[in-house]
Amino acid sequence: MLAHWPDLAGMIGVVAILIAYALLQAGRLRGDALTYQLMNAFGAFALIISLLYAFNLAAFVMETAWLVVSIYGIARGRRKRQEHR
């Protein structure tokens, strides 16, 4: 079975989110770490790209919310780091 590029983008997004979550659960990343937030944002973005080619409303809403929350986390972390300087 040959996957099309949107499927590959989606799978890469899934892997990024799952690795971030596994590292969080293993205590290797903190939930407020920039790396964790970036992995989630990248994963959600990649999944959204794949959903534009095989649309599913529920998955699109979930990944859009995941991306928005990740971006919020990145901005919040940046603000906290600037306050501590």
Wavefront OBJ file of the C-alpha trace (Angstrom):
o trace
v 0.000 0.000 0.000
v 1.472 3.301 -1.102
v 0.574 6.284 1.086
v -0.014 9.710 -0.394
v 1.849 12.684 1.056
v -1.130 13.943 3.109
v -1.315 10.525 4.793
v 2.394 10.690 5.551
v 2.016 14.199 6.965
v -0.792 12.968 9.200
v 1.233 9.984 10.388
v 4.208 12.207 11.191
v 1.843 14.436 13.182
v 0.477 11.456 15.094
v 3.990 10.253 15.886
v 5.044 13.727 17.108
v 2.047 14.003 19.450
v 2.436 10.463 20.769
v 6.167 10.855 21.395
v 5.531 14.146 23.223
v 2.894 12.480 25.388
v 5.079 9.432 26.080
v 7.989 11.666 27.105
v 5.667 13.640 29.374
v 4.393 10.463 31.046
v 7.942 9.126 31.428
v 8.958 12.339 33.176
v 11.415 13.231 30.412
v 9.515 16.401 29.439
v 7.493 18.856 31.459
v 4.047 19.936 30.324
v 5.168 23.560 30.224
v 8.394 22.817 28.319
v 8.803 24.547 24.980
v 9.826 21.250 23.354
v 6.622 19.581 24.495
v 4.469 22.458 23.242
v 6.278 22.623 19.891
v 5.925 18.882 19.336
v 2.191 19.142 19.998
v 1.774 22.195 17.782
v 3.741 20.585 14.943
v 1.779 17.355 15.284
v -1.584 19.103 15.252
v -0.565 21.235 12.267
v 0.577 18.170 10.311
v -2.704 16.426 11.083
v -4.700 19.470 9.998
v -2.825 19.454 6.685
v -3.728 15.791 6.169
v -7.360 16.514 7.083
v -7.603 19.128 4.341
v -7.238 16.254 1.868
v -9.504 13.756 3.645
v -11.784 15.954 5.718
v -13.316 14.760 8.974
v -15.062 17.480 10.957
v -14.603 15.958 14.412
v -10.886 15.337 13.868
v -10.453 18.816 12.367
v -12.083 20.462 15.402
v -9.944 18.378 17.770
v -6.672 19.157 16.001
v -7.516 22.846 15.626
v -8.193 23.034 19.368
v -4.957 21.089 20.036
v -3.018 23.576 17.919
v -4.632 26.610 19.587
v -3.920 25.253 23.083
v -0.320 24.475 22.090
v 0.178 27.985 20.734
v -1.311 29.391 23.948
v 1.142 27.279 25.950
v 4.063 28.509 23.863
v 3.004 32.155 24.326
v 2.412 31.695 28.049
v 5.799 30.066 28.512
v 7.488 32.836 26.577
v 5.819 35.464 28.740
v 6.925 33.677 31.915
v 10.510 33.397 30.673
v 10.581 37.128 29.841
v 9.214 38.006 33.294
v 12.031 36.065 34.989
v 14.765 37.971 33.180
l 1 2 3 4 5 6 7 8 9 10 11 12 13 14 15 16 17 18 19 20 21 22 23 24 25 26 27 28 29 30 31 32 33 34 35 36 37 38 39 40 41 42 43 44 45 46 47 48 49 50 51 52 53 54 55 56 57 58 59 60 61 62 63 64 65 66 67 68 69 70 71 72 73 74 75 76 77 78 79 80 81 82 83 84 85
